[in-house]
Amino acid sequence: MKPITRIFLCSIAAAYAAVLAGCASTQTSTQNRESMLVASGFKVITPKTPAQQQKLQNLPPGKVTMMQKGGKTYYIFPDQAHNQAYVGRPKEYQTYLQMRTDKKLARESVETAEMYQDSEMQWSVWGGWGGGFGPWGPMAGPY
């Protein structure tokens, strides 16, 4: 096989893998959001009439939308793929926001712990990274 053809096929395979990874992460993100909505007390509603289905389709995908009906406030997250919506009141919405904040803080704490994990290894006791990478390592010099 010619090198140009091989490079072309490899680049197509890499692009395909990137698209699949992007789709998988989006799906996981949506599933996590839906799980948090249910855990916050949102109810899953399936539209029964064509008018309700049209309203579901008109909601912005991937976003919680506030609506007023009969003097009451509702928060709605559409799931057009499954023909359903997650509906909650202000109390459930506040719980959902708190869960999102807690999850974000927990994720940041894990990232911070991973970042500082290397400092706990006391690399300076081992001689640091100078062995081979710094200006005094065995690989240093004018070569």
N, C-alpha and C positions, 0 to 999 in steps of 0.2 A: 504494500500500500504506500502511496506517495506521502511524504511528510506533510504536505499542505492539506491533503484529505484527512489525515490523522488528526491534525490540529483542529480542523474544522469540526470533525465529529466529536472530539473531546470538548470543544467549546459549546457545542449544542447540548451535550450530555450535562455539562456543568450548569448551563442555563436552565435546563429542565429540572435538575436537582434543586436549584435555588428557588424556582417557582413552586415546586412541591413543598419545600421547607417553609416558604412563606405562607402557603395555604394551610399547612398544618398548624403553624403558630397562630394564624388568625382564627382557625377553628377552635383551638385550645383556649384562646383568649375569650371568645364568645361563650364557650362552655363554662369557663370560670365565672364570667359575669352572670350567666343565667343561674348557676349554682348559688352565687352570693345573693341574687335577687330572691330566690326561693327561701334560702336560709334567713333572709331578712323579713320574711312574712308576705312577700308578693304572691298573689294568686295567679295561676295560669288560666287564662281565658281563651277559649276557642270561638272565633266568630261563627255565628250560625246563619246570618242573613247576608245577602249580597252587599247590602249597605255597610254592614259591619266589616266584611272582608275588604271592601273598598277603603274604609277608614284605616284598616290595618296596613294596606298597601301604601297609603299616603303618608304614613309616619316615617320620619327619617330613620334609616336602618342603623343599628349599632349605637343608638343614643336613647337615653331616658328622656321622655317628653312630659312636661307638666300640662294637664288639661283641667278645666273647670267645667263641672256639670251639676246642675241643680244646687248651686251654691257650695259644692264640695270640691276639694282639690284631689286630683288623682295623678299618679305618675305611671307612665306606660312605657314599657320596653318591647318593641315589636320583634317577633321572630317569624319573618315571612317564610323562611324555608320550611318551618313546621306548621305554618298557618295557625299561629297562636300569639298571644301577647302576655306579658307579665304586668300585672296591675297592682299598685300599692297606694296607700294613703301617705300623708306626710310622716307619720310615725315610722312606717316601714322604709320610706325613702331615707330618713335620717339614720336608721339602723344600717341600711345599705351603704351610705356614705361613710359611716364609721367603720364598717367592715373593710371597705376599700382603703381607707386611711391606715387601719391596722395592718392590712396585708402589705401595703406599700412600705410601711415602717419595718415590718418583719423582713421583707425582701432586702431593704437597705441595710438592716442589721447583719444579715447573712453576708452580703457583699462586703461590708466593712470588716467583718470577722475574717473573711477570706483574704482581704487585702492586707490585714495586719498579721496574718498567720506567719508569713515569712519573717517578720521582725521578731516573733517569739522563738524562732529557730536559732537565734543568736549567731547569725552568720559571721559576725566579727570574730567570735571565738574560733571559728573554723578557718580564719584567714580571709574571710570576705570573698569577693568575686575577683580579687586581684590575680589569682592564679590562672594565667592564660588570657585574661580579658583586659587587664589593666596595663598601664605603661611599664610596670615592672615584672610582668608575667613572663613565662618562657617563650611566648610567641611575640614578645615585643621586639622592637628593633627596626632598623631601616629597611628591612626586606619587604 
